[in-house]
Amino acid sequence: MSQPVIVESPPFRIEHCATKATYKAVPMVSMTLNFSLLKKKFPVLLDAGSVLAIAVEDCEVIVHSFGDVLFKTVCDKETMTRIAKKIYECV
């Protein structure tokens, strides 16, 4: 998956993270995620204020308040897209 995958509604792309051995979802519009809603919707592994580690579909995901989503344990494009859509519902 060398080319970024671009998804509509909300628009985001999934790309390889150059500084880590993982993938990330990056919103293509400015957003602030609602951490209160995320905490109600998904099990929280770690709350560091502006960053949450949550479990989604048995995968560990790092979520930044500004919308970046790092997939710690996922590399399947369809799964990452599905998880990102669930997370981006919490704006």
RAVEN-V20909 format. One record per helix or strand of 3 or more residues. SS is the DSSP state (h for helix, s for strand). FROM is the first residue (numbers start at 1). TO is the last residue. Records with the same first field share a line. If there is no record, write none. Layout:
SS->FROM-TO, FROM-TO
//
This chain:
s->5-7, 12-17, 22-27, 43-47, 51-56, 59-64, 69-71
h->35-41, 77-88
//
